[in-house]
């Protein structure tokens, strides 16, 4: 059962509380075993905020438990040429470690779905590490499925 004390709000990068939550949640994510094991520094954090502000397609979704921000989905609107409609891609999906196992991730996913529905998106996409079984379990329980046909996620890094 999901707590009725959770609420969600779209990220406002001009809001000090939201920026503080972004910093705390991104660090929790980056330091997680599924992350990169290196925290974001206070010195480099303004570049993240400015970079996100420059992305007109950025949609951040914060989950709060009363006044504390406990989860975040960093999403980006893209366009499906086949469906001729917008889609929403979840790039980062973060739940604070001390809030896991309480339905927060499910509430965050349902909040992202509501935003995508309100924006008339044709679908939501995401990528997940093959060894992140906890996240995969949540996504599958929320009706995410392999693409048909199956797709690979590839990268070219500079």
Buried (B, 14 or more C-beta within 10 A) or exposed (E): EEEEEBEBBEBEBEEEEBBEBBBBBBBBBBBBEEBEEEBBEEEEBEEBBEEBEEEEEBBBBBBBBEEEBBBBBBBBBBEEEEEEEBBBBBEBBBBBEEBEEBBBBBBBBBBBBEBBEEEEBBBBBBEBEEEBEEBBEBBEEBEBEEEEEEEEEEEEEE
